[in-house]
């Protein structure tokens, strides 16, 4: 059974550099999760190590790490690297939280 991702407060945040950031909504988390599942499947079907390829993409922002099969490259490039990292950390802690 899938658990709902908690909604974040709808507050604007300002980082130390003065850049305004906006919390990712639960709908955006769901969109990122679905995209990552598609990208993972496409990489796996093409014989790549999906985790290594996605990490390579996130670290470098080089779309060559992601296959164009199943439009995986087009899907992942719609998201900012910071947004992907935030979502991945959120998914990790949400999945591993103590009940």
C-alpha positions in Angstrom: 0.0 0.0 0.0 1.4 3.4 -1.0 1.5 6.1 1.6 0.8 9.7 0.8 3.7 12.1 0.8 3.1 14.8 3.4 2.4 18.2 2.0 5.0 20.9 2.8 4.0 24.2 4.2 3.2 26.8 1.6 5.9 29.2 2.7 8.5 31.0 0.6 12.0 30.5 1.8 15.1 32.6 1.2 18.6 31.0 1.2 21.6 32.7 2.5 22.5 33.9 -1.0 19.3 35.8 -1.3 17.7 33.4 -3.8 14.1 32.7 -3.2 13.2 29.0 -3.2 9.8 27.5 -3.1 8.9 24.2 -1.4 8.1 21.3 -3.7 4.4 20.4 -3.5 3.2 16.9 -3.0 1.9 16.9 -6.6 5.4 17.8 -7.8 6.9 15.0 -5.7 4.5 12.6 -7.3 5.4 13.9 -10.7 9.2 13.5 -10.0 8.6 10.0 -8.6 6.7 8.9 -11.7 9.4 10.5 -14.0 12.2 8.7 -12.1 10.4 5.4 -12.3 10.1 5.8 -16.1 13.7 6.9 -16.5 14.9 4.0 -14.3 12.9 1.5 -16.4 14.2 3.0 -19.7 17.8 2.8 -18.5 17.4 -0.7 -17.2 15.7 -1.9 -20.4 18.7 -0.5 -22.4 21.1 -2.4 -20.2 22.5 0.5 -18.2 23.0 0.7 -14.4 20.1 3.1 -13.7 21.4 4.4 -10.3 24.9 5.2 -11.7 23.4 6.9 -14.8 21.0 9.0 -12.8 23.7 10.0 -10.3 26.0 10.9 -13.2 23.2 13.1 -14.7 22.5 14.8 -11.4 26.2 15.5 -10.7 27.0 16.8 -14.1 23.7 17.8 -15.7 24.9 16.1 -18.8 21.9 14.7 -20.5 24.1 12.1 -22.3 23.9 10.0 -19.1 20.2 9.4 -19.8 18.9 7.4 -22.8 16.4 8.9 -25.1 14.6 5.6 -25.1 11.0 6.1 -23.8 11.7 9.8 -23.9 13.6 9.4 -20.6 16.0 12.2 -21.4 13.2 14.6 -22.3 11.4 13.8 -19.1 14.3 14.2 -16.7 15.5 17.5 -18.2 12.2 19.1 -17.3 13.4 19.2 -13.7 16.1 21.3 -12.1 19.0 19.4 -10.5 18.3 20.9 -7.1 14.6 19.9 -7.3 15.6 16.3 -8.1 18.1 16.2 -5.2 15.5 17.6 -2.8 12.9 15.0 -4.0 15.3 12.1 -3.7 16.3 13.0 -0.2 12.7 13.5 0.7 11.8 10.0 -0.8 14.7 8.4 1.2 13.7 9.8 4.5 10.0 9.3 3.9 10.5 5.7 3.1 12.9 5.1 6.0 11.1 7.0 8.8 10.4 5.2 12.0 6.7 4.4 12.5 
